[in-house]
Amino acid sequence: MSLEIRPFPRPDWSPLPGAAGVEGKVLVRNGSFLIAMLRFHEDATTHEHPGETDTIVICIDGSGFTSVGAEAAPITAGQEVRWPEGVLHRLWTEGSTMTTLMVEGWTGA
């Protein structure tokens, strides 16, 4: 085994496609497995969409809201939400900022 050090696939904050007021950076991309950070400005939103894989969203800082299917709830720093594959979901903020860590392609229980 040899030590391999690589740069992040997308190391700089850049606007997230299909969102308003949200920036992202991709930390790991390996097939269908992805780890990314999202930074939400005040009154920012991702558009509701179904995911291609199971996803865990971890709120690292701040607070906002999430919806999964027909349910919506607040999410704050130190909490996580799981989005099942194929189910409509969304994240947004209302007068606050939020930073999240997303793990897509998660296959745990």
PyMOL commands that set and color helices and strands:
alter all, ss='L'
color gray80, all
select strands_A, chain A and resi 10-15+19-30+33-46+49-50+55-68+71-76+80-83+88-92+98-104
alter strands_A, ss='S'
color yellow, strands_A
deselect
rebuild
show_as cartoon
